[in-house]
Amino acid sequence: MDLLAARCPKCNSKAEVSDDMMIVACKSCGYSDSYENYIGIMKSKAENMADNFQFDGNGWIFVDCKIN
């Protein structure tokens, strides 16, 4: 069975998910983590990206602002 494809959270290259869905690994940068941790990281990235979109009256724009 072929490995599943994923997006590396570290370098954004193609990463691979093991057949048993336990490990996500990237050959490009060496990233490796459990599938559970990978999903948590990607969920957080998606939430952060969604938080950075704002409607400006003409449509949605990406605003990369960090509030401390």
N, C-alpha and C positions, 0 to 999 in steps of 0.2 A: 504494500500500500504506500502511495506517495505521501510525503509530509504535507501538512496544511501550511498555507502561506499566511503570514501576518506582517504588520508594519512595525519595524523596530522603534521603540519609544526614544531611544538614545540617538540614533543617526538617521532615522526615517527610511532606511533601506528595507529590502525584503528580509523578513525573518522567517524562521520555520517553527512550526508547532510539532512536537513529537507525536507519534501515532497514539500513544496512551494519554495524550492531552495533559501531560504533567509539566513539560518544559518548553519554554519559548527561547530560541537562540538565534543570534544574528552572526553570520560569518564575516560580515563587513567590519564590525567594530568589536566583536567579542561579547556583546551583551548576552546574558543568560539569566533567566529567572524562572520561578515556578509560574505556571499558567495563571494561577489565582492572583499572584502579585502583578503579573502583566495586565490582567483585566482591570485590576484596581488602578494601575498607572494610566491606562488608556481611558478609563472612565473619568478620572480626574482631568486629563488633558481635554476631553470632550466638554466637560463642564466648564473649564476655564475658557475654552474657545467660545462657547455659547455666551458666557458672561461678558465677553469683549465685543459683542455685536450690539449696536444701538440703532434705533430708528431715528433718522434725522429729518423726516418730513418728505424726503425724496426716495427713501428706501433704506435698506439696512446697510450699515457701514461697519467695518471692523475698527475698533478703537482699542489699541493696546496700551491700557493704562493700569498702573499698579498703585493701589491705595494702601498706605501703611496704617 
